[in-house]
Amino acid sequence: MATHLLDRVFVVALKDQPYELRDVDGTPVSPERARQIIAEKYTVPEEVRKRNNRKTRQTRVEKQAERQFAHRERGKESPPA
């Protein structure tokens, strides 16, 4: 992504023209319309953000590790047949 942005900056500097916002079809759009497009198509829902944030992922990993440990411990407690 950074190289793509760098390419944009280079072209804008080379042409000595302001950057022009465009939609996915290449049609020029206003800043307001660009914000609308982003809000409609590219905004991550809050539910997904909460589900995938760092703290939630870490908690999920810790719980999984605890379950695996408990499962192993239960297997060790079984008397031999």
C-alpha positions in Angstrom: 0.0 0.0 0.0 2.8 2.4 0.8 4.4 1.9 -2.6 1.0 2.6 -4.2 0.7 5.9 -2.3 4.3 6.8 -3.1 3.5 6.2 -6.8 0.6 8.6 -6.5 2.7 11.3 -4.8 5.4 10.9 -7.5 2.9 11.3 -10.4 1.3 14.3 -8.8 4.7 16.0 -8.2 5.8 15.1 -11.7 2.7 16.6 -13.4 2.6 19.5 -11.0 -1.2 19.1 -10.6 -3.3 18.5 -7.5 -4.4 15.0 -6.7 -7.8 14.1 -8.2 -10.1 11.8 -6.3 -11.7 9.1 -8.4 -14.1 6.3 -7.8 -13.3 2.6 -8.6 -14.3 3.2 -12.2 -11.8 6.0 -12.6 -14.5 8.7 -12.7 -13.4 12.0 -10.9 -15.5 12.6 -7.7 -15.8 15.4 -5.2 -14.4 15.0 -1.7 -17.9 14.7 -0.4 -18.8 11.9 -2.8 -15.5 10.1 -2.0 -16.5 10.2 1.7 -19.9 8.8 0.8 -18.4 5.9 -1.2 -16.0 5.1 1.6 -18.8 5.1 4.2 -21.1 2.9 2.0 -18.6 0.4 0.7 -15.3 0.4 2.7 -16.1 1.1 6.3 -15.6 -1.8 8.7 -18.7 -2.4 10.9 -18.2 -1.7 14.6 -19.2 -5.3 15.4 -16.3 -6.5 13.3 -13.9 -4.0 14.8 -14.8 -5.2 18.3 -14.4 -8.8 17.3 -11.0 -8.3 15.8 -9.3 -5.8 18.0 -6.1 -6.7 19.7 -7.4 -7.2 23.2 -10.2 -9.5 22.0 -7.9 -11.6 19.9 -5.5 -11.9 22.8 -8.3 -13.0 25.2 -9.5 -15.6 22.7 -5.9 -17.0 22.3 -5.5 -17.2 26.1 -8.9 -18.9 26.6 -8.0 -21.4 23.9 -4.6 -22.1 25.6 -6.4 -22.7 28.9 -8.9 -25.1 27.3 -6.1 -27.1 25.7 -4.1 -27.2 29.0 -7.2 -28.3 30.9 -7.9 -31.0 28.3 -4.3 -32.4 28.7 -4.5 -32.3 32.5 -7.8 -34.3 32.4 -6.1 -36.9 30.2 -3.3 -37.3 32.8 -5.7 -37.8 35.7 -7.3 -40.9 34.1 -6.3 -44.0 35.9 -4.6 -46.7 33.8 -6.9 -49.4 32.6 
